[in-house]
Amino acid sequence: MTKLTTSMAVLLLIACGGNNGDPEDAGTGGGGDGGFDGEAPPPMDGDVSADGDVDFDSGIIVLPDGNIILPDGAMPGCVPVPCQGRYYQCGNCLDDDGDGLIDALDPDCVGACDNNERGFDLGIPGGEVGRCDRDCYYDTDQGPGNDKCSYAQTCDPVLSEHLTCRRAGPQTCTNPDDDTCREVCSTITPFGCDCFGCCELPALSGNFVFLGSADAAGTPTCTHEHVNDPTRCFPCQPQEGFCYRECGRCDLCLGRDPATIPEDCFPPPPPPPDGGIPDGGYDGGTAIPTCADGRQACGHSGLPDCPDTYYCLTGCCTQFI
């Protein structure tokens, strides 16, 4: 049993989209430097014991004082990252699918709200497999409504040929120009994807697939290993004019190996004066690189950890709230 406290937990550097499978780089699925402050979040179908401890289905125990206890098998030094107060497979510091990679290092993970390390469908209990009316794909409520990102995927002329809609609501084909949708969904959308789960995979290939592809029985079929199989990862057309986050030259977009990013995107810090030994890397007088929208950059060699409760999502420290 591994126990971390707010003063003891120290994260290892994480990488999104792959790290060439090197287990020595597999530090954490999220970001931060320890524990949780304040009241413990609610359990995910878990039980509250008589002494007030919270026992999650994932095996994580959050104590009343904010300290956490990880189950045996969790990555030492890793701190779980919550999604809306709950802990899912892609943020629980465990290798749930047994592939040797955890959380953000697993190529099938698309954020802290992803409860499935075996494929791109989020696997949220009571989730939205089979829906054709959606809003933000990357949080826990993919059905239309609160995010004001309503869009019917039957309106996608490419994807509609492959869909079997078991639950179809209003067919909204014109996305509203709504600030709420941008505020809620744009920051948790991986680079290379739009708000509705249409992503360019493999990275920078020009091949767009729907992450939530499923067969007629509603069984999810799309994984990182099958992105070139249109019968398992259905082709789609991204909503570029509204909420598509293009994978740029320096972006660590979904499925992209950090080793393929040009060296000048994140130059190393300058050497210390007089050839001395640096005493803090980026903290030693060099600004921490940021993403284009101002979020702290992460996932590249030499960058510091993300702040507590932040997840390293395709190269940017992201908070799933």
N, C-alpha and C positions, 0 to 999 in steps of 0.2 A: 504494500500500500504506500502510495506517494502522497505526502502532505505538503502543500504550499501555503505560505502565509503572505500577506500583503507586503511584508518587509523582506521575505526570502526569495520570492519567485523572480527568476531572471529568465528572459526569453532568449532563445537562439534566433539567428537571422532566418527569415523565411523567404521562400521563392514561390511565386505563382506561375502556373503554366508549365512546371517541370523543372527539374534540376539535374537532368541526365541520369536520374535514378540513384544518385550518390547518397546513401543513407547517412553519411556524416554531415550532409547539409540539411537533413530533415529535422529542423529544430522545432517548428511549431506550426500550427495551422492558423494562428491569429497574430496578435501583436500585443505588446504591453509589457509592463514590468512588475506585475504582481496583483493577485487577489481581487477582491471586489469590495467596494466601499458601501456602507449603508445597509439597507434591508436586503435580504436575500431574495432573488427573483422567484416567481412561482414555479412549481414543479411541472414537468411535462408528463402528465398522467402518472405522477409519482406519489409517494406517500410522505406524510409529515409525521415524524416519530414523536413520542411523548415528550422528549426533551427539546423539541423545537427544531431539530436538524431537518434539512430538506433532502430527500433522496430522489434523484432523477433516474428515469429509465436508463439513461446512458451510464449510470454507475457513479456519476459525479455527486458528491455531497457538499452542499453549501451550508456552512455553519452559521448560526445567528450573528456571530461577530464579523462575518464577511470572509473568513478563511475558507479555503476549499480543500477537499480531499479527493484525489483522483483515484480511479480504480486501478488495480494491478494491470500492467500492460500499457499504461499511458506513457507517453514520451516524457522522460525526466526533464524538468525545466519548462515544460509547456504549460501555458495558461489557457483554458477554454475561452472561446469568444461567443457571447450570447447573440441570439436573434430574438428580438422582442421578448427578452426575459427568459428564453428557453435555450436549451443546448441540443444541437442536432449533430449528425454524424460528421459533417464537414467543419465543425467547430469544437469537437469534444476531446481533442488530443489523442484519439485512438485510431488505429489502422483497422477500420471496420470491415474492409473488404479483403484484408490480408495481402495487399500487393506491395507492402513495404513502404508505402507513402501515406502520410497523414494529412488530413484537412486541406489547407491551401496548396500543399505540395502534390495532392492527388489530382491528376488531370481531369477527372470527372466531377470535381467540386467547382461550383460556381458561386460560392459565398457562404456566409454563416447560416443562412436560412435553408441550406441544402441538407436534407436528411438521407442522402443516398450517395455513397462513394462508389457505387457500381455502375452508374450511368448518369446522364444529364437530366433526367426527370428528377424533380426535387424530392419526391418520396415523402411529402408531408402527410401525416395522418389525415384522412378526409380530404385529400388534395384534389387537384383539378384535372386529372387525366381524363381526356375525352371531351373537355369543354372546347367550344369554338369561339365563345365570347369571353374575352380576357381583358385584364389590365396588366399591371406590372408582373412580369414572370418571376422575378427573383426574390419576392418576399413570401410570407406564409399564406397570403390570400390572393390567389391568382385570378379569381373570378372578378367580374366587373363591379365597380361601385366606389369604394372609398378613395382610391388613388386617382380617379377621374382620368384614367388612361384607356377608356373603353375602346375596344376594337374587335371586330369579328374576323377571325382568321379565314373564314370562307371568302372574304373579300380579297385575299391574296391570290392572284391568278395562278401562281406557281404551286403554292402549298395546298390550295383547295382541291386539287386533283387527287391528293393522297389522304385527305382527312375523312374520318368517320366520326361524325358529331353525335355523341350519345346524349349530350346536354347542350342545347343551343338556345341562347337567349336572344335579345334584340341584335339585329345584324347592323352594327354601326360601322360603316365603311370609311367615314371621314373622321380622322382623329382630331379631337378638339385641341385648339391651341390653349392649353390650360397650364397655368403656372404650378398648380398643385401636383400634376403629373410629373413635371420636370423636377420639382423639389423632392418628391417622394421616391421617384424611380431612377432618375438619371444617374445619381451618384452610385447606386448599387448595381447598375448595368455594367457588365464587363466590357472592356475595350474589344471591339470587333463584333458587337452585338447591338440589337435594338431592344426596346423595352419589352418586347413580346416573345423573346426567346429565339429569334432568328439571328444566327451567328455565322461568321465567316470561319469555316473550318475545313481543312487545316488553315492555320493562320496565314493571311496574305495570299491565299490561293484563288480568291474570287469565287469560291464554292460556299454557298450559304445554305445552312441546314437548320431545321427546327429542333431545338433541344428536347422538346416534349413529345417527339414522335412516338406513336403507339400503334399496335395492331388493332384489328377489329374487335378483339376481346378486351381492349383497354390496357394491355400489357406494354409498358415502356420498352422501346427497342433501340434507342440511340445512345451510344457510348463513344468515348474518344477513339476507340479502336475501329468504329464502324462509320466514321464521318464521310468516307468515300463510297458508302453503300446507300444509294437512294431508296432502297426498299426498307432500310432500318432508320436512317436519318433523312427525313423527307426534305427535298429542296424547298426553299422559301425565298421570298423577296423582302429584304429589310425595309423598314419604314424610315428611309433616309432623311426625309424632310422634317421629321418630328423628333425622334428620340434615338437615332442611331449614333453610336459612339465609334467612330472610325478608328481602325488600328493604324496609327501613324508610324513613321520611321523609327521613333524612339519608344514606342509603347510596348509594354509587356502584355500584349493582348491575349485573349483566351487561346490556350493551346500553343503559345509561342515559347520556344526555348530561349532563356535569357542569353545564352551564348551567341544567338544570332543577331542580337542588337548591336549596332555599331558602337565602337569604343568611345567615340566623341560624344555620345548621348549623356553619359555619366562619367566625366573625366575624374581621375583620382584627385584627392586633395593635394595641394602643393606641398613640397617637402618643408619641414620646419627649418627655421633659420639656423645657420652654422652646422647643418647636418645632424642636429640633435634628434632624439627619439620623440616622436609625437606622443602627447599625453592624453589623447582622447579622440583621435580621428576627426570626424566631422564636428565634434564638440570643441576641438582645439582651434577655433577661430575660423573655420570654414563653414559656410552656410549649408544646411542639409538640403539636397536637391528636392524639388517639389514637382508635382504633376502640373499640367497646364492650368487646371482649375484651382490650384493652390494647395491641394492635399499633399501630405508628406509622401515622398516616393519611397518605395520598398521593393524587396525582391531581387535586387541587384547586389552583386558582391561588394562588400564594404559599406553598405548603407546600414544605419542604425535600425533598431526594432521600431515597430509601430507603437503608438501609445496604448495604454491599457484599454481593453474592450474594443480595439480597432482590429479589423481583419485586412490582411494584405491581399486585396483583390486586383488582379492583373496590374500589379506595379504601383498601386496607390493605396494608402492606408484609408480604410473605409469603415464607417460605423453603421451597423445594421440595427436600427431602433424601431 
